Amino acid sequence: ATQASEARLRQRVDATRKVADQLREEYQKARIAEAVEAGQVEIIDMAPLPARPIGRGPLFKLALGLIVGLMLGSGAAFLKENLNTSIRRRDELEAILHVPGLAIIPQILPPNGAGRLSLRNIRLPLPGLGNGKNGHYRNGNGTALVSATNVRSTGAEAFRTLRTSLIFSQAVQSLRTIVITSPSPQDGKTTTAANLAVTFAQQGMRVALVDCDLRRARLHNVFKIPREPGLTQVMMEQASIDEVIQPTMVDGLAFIPAGALPPNPSELLGGPRMKAVLEALEERFDVILLDTPPVHVAADSMILGRGADGVLLVVRAGATQRDSAQDAIQRLTTVGARVVGAVLNDPDHKVPQYGGYYYYDYYGAEE
C-alpha cells in the first residue's frame, strides 16, 4: 500500500512539474512578444541637459549657405547659357557666322519718348507694317524711319554706324548693290533697309531702295507710296524704270516699290530682265539697296545676292537660332554670294549692355 501511494504521489509531482514547465514557456513567450512591441528599447539613464547648443555656430551656417547658393546659382547660369541656342552677343555673331558684326541696333524709341518702340513692333497707320510678333506701335509721323525723324536717337546713331562700316568695306571691294536679308521673318530686315537707305542719302549719295520682297512687300507702307506700278511691272515690260522710280521725303533717296504680286517671283528676279534693271540703276545711283525675303522663306535673296556686290544679314538677338543663322550663311556662300557682314537687331534688350554703352544717349548730356 505504501508503494502504491508513493507511485501516485510521484505521478502527481511529474504532472505538476510538466504544468510548471509549460507555464514558464508561456511566460517567456509573452515577455518576448512584449519586447518586440516595445521595439526592444530600454531606458538605461536619463540624458543630462546640454550647457550650449549642439553643432556649428550661425556664422558657419551662413557661410555654408552662401557657398551652396553660389554653387547652385553658377550651375543654373551655366545650364541656361548652354541650353540657350540663340544669338545674343556680338562676339557670338562673329564667332558663329565668321562674318564681321557691323552694328547693334538697340530698341528704338518714339521721338517724343513716350513708350518704347522696337524694330519688331513698328507700325504706321497703313496696315501690313510691323517686324514683330506681338503688339504694334501706331504713329503717323513715320517713326519707322528713325534715321530721318529722330536723328539724335541711339537707333539713328546705330544705323549711321552701320553705314560707316559698309563704306569702309569698300576698301576691299566696291559696294554699290547691297542685298539686305535675314534668316527668318520678323528679324527687322525691312526697317534696317529703310533706315540704312536714309543714312546713305544723308551722306550725300544718290540712293535707290528697291523692294524685292515680291511676296510680302512692306516698304511702300513706310514711305506711304502706292505699291503699283513697281518692280514687277518693269520686269514684265509693262512699265519703264522712270515710271516706277518714286521720290521720297529724304533728299537723294529714290524708292522702287515691289509692284503687283507675280506668280513666279524667283524666276522674275533671276531672269535677264532683272539684271538689266540693276545695270540701269547703277548708272543713275551711287548705292542700290535691295530688300529681299528671308533666306529660309524663298530663294530670292540667294538669287539676287549672287549678282550683288554684297549681302547684309540681319539677325535678331535672342530669337535667331545659331544653326538657322549658320544655315543662312552657308546657303548664301554656296551660290557665290558675298556676305559682307551681319547686323544684330536687339529690340528686346537681349544684348548685354556692358554698362549701358550700346544704349547711352549722348546728346544733351551735361558736361
C-alpha positions as CSV (number, residue, x, y, z in Angstrom):
1,A,0.0,0.0,0.0
2,T,2.8,2.4,0.8
3,Q,4.5,1.7,-2.5
4,A,1.2,2.3,-4.4
5,S,0.7,5.6,-2.6
6,E,4.3,6.6,-3.4
7,A,3.8,5.8,-7.1
8,R,0.6,8.0,-7.1
9,L,2.5,10.9,-5.5
10,R,5.3,10.6,-8.0
11,Q,2.8,10.8,-10.9
12,R,1.3,13.9,-9.3
13,V,4.8,15.5,-9.0
14,D,5.6,14.8,-12.6
15,A,2.3,16.2,-13.8
16,T,2.8,19.3,-11.6
17,R,6.4,19.7,-13.0
18,K,5.1,19.5,-16.6
19,V,2.5,22.1,-15.9
20,A,5.2,24.4,-14.3
21,D,7.4,23.9,-17.4
22,Q,4.5,24.9,-19.7
23,L,3.7,28.0,-17.6
24,R,7.4,29.1,-17.7
25,E,7.5,28.6,-21.5
26,E,4.3,30.6,-22.0
27,Y,5.6,33.3,-19.7
28,Q,8.8,33.5,-21.8
29,K,6.9,33.8,-25.0
30,A,4.8,36.6,-23.5
31,R,7.9,38.5,-22.5
32,I,9.4,38.2,-26.0
33,A,6.2,39.4,-27.6
34,E,6.1,42.4,-25.2
35,A,9.7,43.3,-26.1
36,V,9.0,43.1,-29.8
37,E,6.1,45.5,-29.5
38,A,8.1,48.0,-27.4
39,G,10.9,48.0,-30.1
40,Q,13.4,46.5,-27.8
41,V,14.0,49.9,-26.2
42,E,15.3,50.0,-22.7
43,I,16.0,53.2,-20.8
44,I,19.3,52.9,-19.2
45,D,19.7,56.5,-17.8
46,M,18.2,60.0,-18.4
47,A,20.4,62.3,-20.6
48,P,21.7,65.5,-19.0
49,L,20.7,68.9,-20.4
50,P,23.5,70.4,-22.7
51,A,25.2,73.5,-21.5
52,R,25.3,75.0,-25.1
53,P,23.7,74.3,-28.5
54,I,25.0,71.3,-30.2
55,G,26.5,71.9,-33.7
56,R,28.2,74.8,-35.6
57,G,27.5,78.4,-34.9
58,P,25.4,80.9,-37.1
59,L,28.5,82.2,-38.9
60,F,29.4,78.7,-40.2
61,K,25.8,78.1,-41.3
62,L,25.7,81.5,-43.1
63,A,29.0,80.8,-44.9
64,L,27.8,77.3,-45.8
65,G,24.5,78.7,-47.2
66,L,26.4,81.3,-49.3
67,I,28.7,78.7,-50.7
68,V,25.8,76.3,-51.5
69,G,23.8,79.1,-53.0
70,L,26.7,80.3,-55.2
71,M,27.3,76.7,-56.4
72,L,23.6,76.3,-57.3
73,G,23.4,79.7,-59.0
74,S,26.5,79.1,-61.0
75,G,25.2,75.7,-62.1
76,A,21.8,77.2,-63.1
77,A,23.6,80.0,-65.0
78,F,25.8,77.6,-66.8
79,L,22.8,75.4,-67.8
80,K,20.9,78.5,-69.0
81,E,23.8,79.7,-71.0
82,N,24.5,76.4,-72.7
83,L,20.8,75.4,-73.3
84,N,20.1,78.8,-75.0
85,T,21.0,78.3,-78.7
86,S,20.0,81.8,-79.9
87,I,22.5,84.6,-80.7
88,R,22.6,87.3,-78.0
89,R,26.0,88.9,-78.2
90,R,28.1,90.5,-80.9
91,D,31.1,88.1,-80.2
92,E,28.8,85.1,-80.8
93,L,27.7,86.7,-84.1
94,E,31.2,86.9,-85.3
95,A,32.4,83.6,-83.9
96,I,29.5,81.5,-85.2
97,L,28.9,83.1,-88.6
98,H,32.5,84.1,-89.3
99,V,31.5,87.5,-90.7
100,P,32.0,90.9,-89.2
101,G,29.4,92.2,-86.8
102,L,28.8,95.7,-88.3
103,A,26.4,97.2,-85.9
104,I,24.0,96.5,-83.0
105,I,20.6,98.1,-83.4
106,P,19.1,98.9,-80.0
107,Q,15.5,99.3,-79.1
108,I,14.0,102.3,-80.9
109,L,12.1,104.9,-79.0
110,P,9.5,107.3,-80.5
111,P,10.7,110.9,-81.0
112,N,8.6,112.2,-78.1
113,G,10.0,109.5,-75.8
114,A,6.5,108.2,-74.8
115,G,6.6,104.5,-74.6
116,R,9.1,102.1,-76.2
117,L,9.3,101.2,-79.8
118,S,11.3,98.4,-81.3
119,L,12.0,97.1,-84.8
120,R,9.7,94.2,-84.1
121,N,6.6,96.3,-83.2
122,I,6.7,99.3,-85.5
123,R,3.6,100.0,-87.5
124,L,2.4,103.1,-89.4
125,P,-1.3,103.9,-89.9
126,L,-1.3,101.8,-93.1
127,P,-1.9,98.1,-92.4
128,G,0.7,95.4,-93.0
129,L,3.8,97.0,-91.5
130,G,5.5,95.6,-88.5
131,N,8.5,93.5,-87.9
132,G,7.4,91.8,-84.7
133,K,5.1,89.0,-83.5
134,N,3.2,90.9,-80.9
135,G,1.9,94.4,-80.4
136,H,2.3,97.3,-82.8
137,Y,3.1,101.0,-82.3
138,R,0.9,103.4,-84.2
139,N,2.4,106.6,-85.2
140,G,1.6,108.8,-88.2
141,N,5.0,110.6,-88.2
142,G,7.0,107.9,-89.9
143,T,8.6,106.6,-86.7
144,A,9.9,103.6,-88.7
145,L,12.3,105.9,-90.3
146,V,14.1,106.9,-87.1
147,S,17.1,108.0,-89.1
148,A,15.0,110.7,-90.6
149,T,12.6,111.6,-87.8
150,N,14.8,111.3,-84.7
151,V,18.3,111.8,-85.9
152,R,19.7,112.2,-82.3
153,S,18.4,108.9,-81.1
154,T,20.5,105.9,-80.3
155,G,18.8,103.9,-83.0
156,A,19.6,106.5,-85.7
157,E,23.2,106.5,-84.5
158,A,23.4,102.8,-84.8
159,F,22.2,103.0,-88.4
160,R,24.9,105.6,-89.1
161,T,27.4,103.2,-87.6
162,L,26.2,100.5,-89.9
163,R,26.5,102.9,-92.9
164,T,30.1,103.8,-91.9
165,S,31.1,100.2,-91.6
166,L,29.7,99.5,-95.1
167,I,31.5,102.5,-96.5
168,F,34.8,101.3,-95.1
169,S,34.1,97.9,-96.6
170,Q,34.5,99.4,-100.0
171,A,38.3,99.3,-99.4
172,V,38.1,95.6,-100.1
173,Q,35.6,95.7,-102.9
174,S,33.3,98.4,-104.2
175,L,29.8,98.1,-102.6
176,R,27.2,99.6,-104.8
177,T,24.5,96.9,-104.9
178,I,23.7,95.5,-101.4
179,V,21.2,92.8,-100.7
180,I,19.6,93.0,-97.2
181,T,18.0,89.8,-95.9
182,S,17.6,87.7,-92.8
183,P,17.5,84.1,-91.8
184,S,13.8,84.1,-90.8
185,P,10.8,86.5,-90.9
186,Q,10.4,89.2,-88.2
187,D,14.1,89.8,-87.8
188,G,13.9,93.5,-88.7
189,K,15.4,93.5,-92.2
190,T,12.8,95.8,-93.7
191,T,13.2,98.6,-91.2
192,T,17.0,98.1,-91.4
193,A,16.9,98.5,-95.2
194,A,14.8,101.7,-95.0
195,N,16.9,103.4,-92.3
196,L,20.2,102.4,-93.9
197,A,19.0,103.9,-97.2
198,V,18.2,107.2,-95.4
199,T,21.6,107.3,-93.8
200,F,23.3,106.8,-97.1
201,A,21.3,109.6,-98.6
202,Q,22.1,111.8,-95.7
203,Q,25.8,111.2,-96.6
204,G,25.2,112.9,-99.9
205,M,24.9,109.8,-102.0
206,R,22.3,109.0,-104.6
207,V,20.5,106.0,-103.2
208,A,17.9,103.7,-104.7
209,L,15.9,101.5,-102.4
210,V,14.2,98.6,-104.2
211,D,11.6,96.4,-102.6
212,C,12.4,93.0,-104.0
213,D,10.2,91.2,-101.5
214,L,7.6,90.5,-104.1
215,R,5.8,88.0,-101.8
216,R,5.3,90.3,-98.8
217,A,6.1,93.8,-99.7
218,R,6.1,96.4,-96.9
219,L,8.4,99.2,-97.8
220,H,5.7,101.1,-99.7
221,N,3.9,101.5,-96.3
222,V,7.0,103.0,-94.7
223,F,7.2,105.7,-97.4
224,K,3.5,106.0,-98.0
225,I,3.8,105.3,-101.7
226,P,1.5,103.1,-103.7
227,R,2.7,99.6,-104.4
228,E,1.9,99.7,-108.1
229,P,3.4,100.3,-110.5
230,G,6.6,98.8,-109.3
231,L,9.4,96.3,-110.0
232,T,7.1,93.6,-111.2
233,Q,5.7,95.8,-113.9
234,V,9.2,96.7,-115.1
235,M,10.3,93.1,-115.3
236,M,7.2,92.2,-117.2
237,E,7.8,95.2,-119.5
238,Q,4.5,96.8,-118.5
239,A,6.3,100.0,-117.3
240,S,9.7,101.7,-117.7
241,I,12.2,102.3,-114.9
242,D,11.5,106.0,-115.0
243,E,7.8,105.4,-114.3
244,V,8.4,103.3,-111.2
245,I,11.1,105.3,-109.5
246,Q,9.4,107.3,-106.8
247,P,10.9,110.2,-104.9
248,T,10.8,110.2,-101.1
249,M,10.8,112.8,-98.3
250,V,14.5,112.3,-98.0
251,D,16.7,114.2,-100.4
252,G,18.8,111.9,-102.6
253,L,16.7,108.8,-101.8
254,A,14.5,107.2,-104.5
255,F,12.3,104.2,-103.9
256,I,11.0,101.5,-106.3
257,P,8.0,99.6,-104.8
258,A,7.5,95.9,-105.4
259,G,4.5,96.2,-107.7
260,A,1.9,93.5,-108.2
261,L,2.3,90.0,-106.8
262,P,3.6,87.8,-109.6
263,P,3.0,84.1,-109.9
264,N,6.8,83.3,-110.2
265,P,8.8,85.8,-108.1
266,S,12.0,83.7,-108.2
267,E,12.0,83.3,-111.9
268,L,11.5,87.0,-112.5
269,L,14.3,88.1,-110.1
270,G,16.7,85.5,-111.6
271,G,15.9,86.4,-115.2
272,P,17.9,88.7,-117.5
273,R,15.4,91.5,-117.2
274,M,16.3,91.9,-113.5
275,K,20.0,92.1,-114.4
276,A,19.2,94.8,-116.9
277,V,17.2,96.7,-114.3
278,L,20.1,96.7,-111.9
279,E,22.6,97.8,-114.6
280,A,20.3,100.7,-115.4
281,L,20.1,101.7,-111.7
282,E,23.9,101.5,-111.3
283,E,24.2,104.2,-114.0
284,R,21.9,106.5,-112.1
285,F,22.6,105.9,-108.4
286,D,25.7,105.5,-106.2
287,V,24.2,102.9,-103.8
288,I,21.4,100.4,-104.5
289,L,19.8,98.6,-101.6
290,L,17.6,95.5,-102.3
291,D,15.2,94.4,-99.6
292,T,14.7,90.7,-100.2
293,P,12.7,87.9,-98.5
294,P,14.3,85.9,-95.7
295,V,16.7,83.1,-96.8
296,H,14.7,80.3,-95.3
297,V,11.4,81.6,-96.9
298,A,12.4,81.9,-100.5
299,A,15.5,81.6,-102.8
300,D,15.1,85.3,-103.9
301,S,17.8,86.6,-101.6
302,M,20.3,83.9,-102.9
303,I,19.5,84.7,-106.5
304,L,20.0,88.4,-106.0
305,G,22.9,88.0,-103.7
306,R,24.8,86.2,-106.3
307,G,24.8,89.2,-108.7
308,A,25.1,91.9,-106.0
309,D,28.3,93.3,-104.6
310,G,27.5,92.2,-101.1
311,V,24.8,90.8,-98.8
312,L,23.9,92.2,-95.3
313,L,22.4,89.6,-92.9
314,V,20.1,90.9,-90.2
315,V,19.9,88.7,-87.1
316,R,17.5,89.2,-84.2
317,A,19.1,88.9,-80.8
318,G,17.5,86.3,-78.6
319,A,15.3,85.0,-81.4
320,T,17.5,83.8,-84.3
321,Q,18.9,80.4,-83.6
322,R,22.6,79.7,-84.2
323,D,22.0,76.8,-86.6
324,S,19.5,78.9,-88.5
325,A,21.9,81.8,-89.0
326,Q,24.7,79.4,-89.9
327,D,22.5,77.7,-92.5
328,A,21.6,81.1,-94.0
329,I,25.2,82.0,-94.4
330,Q,26.0,78.6,-95.9
331,R,23.2,78.9,-98.4
332,L,24.4,82.4,-99.5
333,T,28.0,81.4,-99.8
334,T,27.1,78.2,-101.7
335,V,25.6,80.2,-104.6
336,G,28.6,82.6,-104.6
337,A,27.1,85.5,-102.7
338,R,29.5,87.7,-100.7
339,V,28.3,88.2,-97.1
340,V,29.9,91.5,-96.1
341,G,28.7,91.4,-92.5
342,A,25.8,90.9,-90.1
343,V,23.6,93.3,-88.1
344,L,22.4,92.3,-84.6
345,N,18.9,93.6,-84.1
346,D,18.1,94.0,-80.4
347,P,14.5,95.2,-80.0
348,D,14.0,93.3,-76.7
349,H,17.3,94.2,-74.9
350,K,18.8,90.8,-75.2
351,V,22.3,92.1,-75.8
352,P,24.4,92.6,-72.6
353,Q,24.7,96.3,-72.3
354,Y,28.2,96.4,-70.8
355,G,27.4,99.3,-68.5
356,G,24.9,100.8,-70.9
357,Y,27.4,101.5,-73.6
358,Y,25.2,100.5,-76.5
359,Y,22.2,102.4,-75.2
360,Y,23.7,105.6,-73.9
361,D,22.1,108.8,-75.1
362,Y,25.0,111.2,-75.5
363,Y,23.0,114.1,-76.9
364,G,22.0,116.7,-74.3
365,A,24.3,115.3,-71.6
366,E,25.6,117.9,-69.1
367,E,29.3,118.5,-69.0
